[in-house]
Amino acid sequence: MAARAYWQGQIRLALVSIPVEIYPATKSGASISFRQIHQPTGKPINYEKVVQGIGPVDRDEIVKGYEISKGNFVLLEDDEIEAAKIESKRTLELVQFVDADEIDVFYFEKPYYVVPQDDLAEEAFIVLREALRAKKKVALGQLSVRGREQLVSLKPCGKGIVMETLRYEDEVRGAQSYFKDIPASKPAKEMLALAGSLIDQKSAPFDAGEFRDRYVDALMKLVEKKAKSKGKKVLEDVAEPETGGKSNVIDLMAALKKSVGGSPEPAEKSPARKGAAKKPAAKTAAKKAPAAKARKRA
């Protein structure tokens, strides 16, 4: 494999050990980063480490500190921090199994591919993969990497297994504080049906290749134009979407009906419109009759 292994070791389930290799499942995509530039000279700006009231300081005078109260720090030496690190173990012990849909999405952090290390490990690897799939369970354990313990989950993925690092509980904000003011009322059945129809119309298999970061693409085009224009200012007008000031139920119903291809008018007005549509048709037919007689006389 071209990628370098993130971790090599063994997965342990009771007395069974499975030698595996773990590889990052993601890579850095297209991105734009900027440097601050001194405009008169065109040179990049660098930063000095300074102490308020003293000025620039030497690198060897800098130590790490943890703020325990406002302006009060506990100073820590590098060797003290190093000694506190967890010993890197080459074993990922599976300590718990949970239902696949039991872990909330905001706990998941980063995915990795898990593969058997050699041919001898394949049989046990496949048994673990298929047992997880049959039971619809996710395995949990803690992986020691670079002196820190990471909470991880393992679940089947095709012929392999995907490991995902998880955030600890104190790293996730409670949702209730954000959602508590949202009304618990149910929407009208007609609007719910229209919204469901719109979802059905736009449903399709997921294809990540259909999506691009348009902001990055636009910035790259801007950089190319700027380079060709030799520093001249380049601005392009961006059309802003129209936004209406109304937000009542009738407007929502009309918007939903228009979105699914139906009439934007409320349902109770439909009979009146149909009746009104018949009268002009009769008048048109009456007008055509004399014209036809005139052609016969000619």
N, C-alpha and C positions, 0 to 999 in steps of 0.2 A: 504494500500500500504506500502511496506517495506521502500521505500525512504521517506525522510523527505521533507515536502513541502518547496519549495524555497520562496513562497509568497502565502498569503491568503488574499482575498479581493473581490472586485466586479468589473466587467467590466460594464461600463456605456455607453450606446448608446442613446443619447437624454434623454428621461425620463425613459428608461428601464435600470434596474440594474440586473446583473446576478452574484450571488455569485459563485466564482470559487476558485480552488486550482491549483497552478502551481508547477510542479515537473521538476527537471533536466532530460533531455532526454539522456544525455551522462554520462559516468563514466570513471574513470582512468583505462586505459588498462595496459598491461605489460610494464614495463619500467625499465631501469637500471640507478642507480645513484651511483656515486663514491665519496669516501671521500679521501682527501689527507692524506697520512700516512708518519710518520717519519720512514724511512726504518730501521735504526739501532735498534730502540726499538719496532717498530710495533705499536706505539701508534698514534691515530688521532691527526692532527694538528688543533689547535684552533686559533682564530684571536682576537687580541686586538684592541679596538678603540683608535687611536692615533692622535695627532695633530702634524703636521710637525714643527720641532724645539722645541717641548715641550715634546712629548712622550705620554704614556698612560694617559687617563683622566677618571674621574668617570662618571657613567651613569647619575647622577643627574645634571651634568654640560652640558648635551647635549640638544639642542633645535633644532627645524626645521627651515630651512631657504630657501628662494627662490632667486636664482641668477638673478638679474635684469641686470647686466653687468659683465664683466670679473672680478671676485674677489670681487664683491659687492653683498651683500645679504640683503634681508629684513627678519628679524627674526620674527617668529610667535610662540605664545604660544599654547599649546594644547587646552585650552578653547576657544581661538580665532578661531581656525580651527573648533572646534566642533560647535560653534555658527553659522558658515557659511553654515553648512550642511542643505540640503533641508529637510523639515519636511516629515517624512515618512507617506504617505497617503495610505489608504486602497482602493483606487479607481483608476482604469485604464480607463481613458476616451478615447474613440475612436474619434479622431478628423479629420481623413482624410482616404479616400479609394483610392487606386491606382491599376492599372492593375497588374496582378500577375507577368508578365515578365518585368515590368518597372524598378525594383530595380536591379542594377548591383550586381553580385555575391560577389564582394569584400566588400560590406557593411555588409553582414551577418556575425554574430560573433558566437553565441551559441544558440542551440535549447532547448526548454522546452515544456513539455506536459501540456495542459490546460484541466481541467476536471470540470464538475459541482460539487459544494460543497455538494449538497444534492438533494433529489428527487424533491423538489419544484423548483430548479433551472434548471432542465433538459429541460423543454419545451422551455424556453427562450434561453437556450444554443443551442438547436437543430435548432431553428429558425435562430439564428445568423450564425451558421455553414452552413446551407443550403442556406441562402441568399448570403453569401460570395461565395459559390460554384457556384450558379446559375449565379451570376454576374461576376465570374472569377476575383474577387477583393481581395486585401490584405488590412487589416485594420491597421492603424498606430496610435500610442499613445505613451505617456511617462510614464514610471513606476518609482516610487520613492522607492529605496531600499538602505538601509544603508547610508542614507544621500546624495545619488547621484541620479540624474535622468537619466534613460536609455531610449533611443529611441527603441521601439519594434514594431514588426509586428505580425499580427495574420492571419493565413490561415487555411482552413479545412485540416484535415488529417484523413482519414477513418471516424470513428465514433466520433473523437475528434477534437481538434484544437491545432495547433502547434504555439507557440510564439517563435520568434527569436529576440535576442538582435541585434541591428544594430549599426555600427560605425557612429559617426558624420562625417560631411564632412571634418573637419580639421584633421581627423585621417586617411584619405585615400589619398595616393599619386596619382596625375594625371597620367593616362595611356599614354597620348600623348607624354610626355617627353621621354618615353621609346620606343614607337612604331614609332616615327616620321621618323626614318631613314630606316624603312622597306619598300622596293619597293611596289608600288601599282599595279604592273603588274599581269596579269592573266596567269595561267599555261596553257600548251598545253592541248587540249581536250583529247588526248589519255592518257596522264599521269594522268589527272584528273579522267578519267574513270577507269584506273587501280587502283588508290588510292581508288576510291569508291568501286570497287570489293573487295579489301582487307578489307575495313571497313565492308562490308556485310558478308564476311567470318568469321570475328571475332566478329560479333554482337551477343549478348546474354543478357537475363535478368540479371539485377544487383543482385549479391549475395555477400554481404560483408564478409560472412564466407569463401569465396574462397581466401581471401587475408590475409596475415600475415606479421608482421614486421620481416623480415628475419635477420636483424641486431640484434634485441633483442634476437631472438632464438639462433643465433650464439654466442652471448655474454653469455647467460645462459649455453650453452654447454661448453664454454671455462671456466667459473667459476667452473662448476662441475669437468671438467678434472683437473683444477688447484688444486682443493681441494684434489682430489685423488692422484695427483702427489706430494703432500706435498711441494708445493712451487716451484717445478722445472718449468723452462720456457717451455711453450707450444705454438708452432707456427704451423699454417697450411697454406699451399700454396693455394692461391685463384687464379683461372684461370681468367685472364683478357680477355675481349672480343676483337676480332681482329678488328683493325681499318685500313681502307685503306686510302692512301693519296689522291686518286682521288675524285673529287666532281663535274665533269662536267655533262651535260645533258644526254649524252649517258649512263654513269654509273647509273644515277638515273632511266632512263627508263629500263635498264637491271635489276636493283634491284627490281623495281616494278613488272616487268613481272615474275621474279623468285619468288617473294613473293606470287603472286596469282596462281602460278603453271604453268605459261606459259613459252615460250622460252625466255631465257635471251638475245638473239640476237636481234638487231634492225629489224623492219619489212621488210625493203628493202632487207635484205640478205636472207630471207626465200626461194624465188624461186631458188636461186643458190644452196642452201643446198639440196632442194628436187631433183634437177636434178642430183646432185653428188651422191645422195643416190641410184639411180636406176642402175648405171653402175656396181658397185661391185656385185649387186644381179645377173645380167646377166652372169658375169664371173663365179660366183660360180656355177650357173646352168650348164654352159658349161663344167666345170671341173668334175661335177658329172656324166655326160653322159658316158665317157670312163670307169669310175670305174664300172658303172652298167653293161657294156658289158663284162668287164673282169670277173665279177662274174658269168655271164651266161656261158662263155666258161669253167670255172672251173666245 
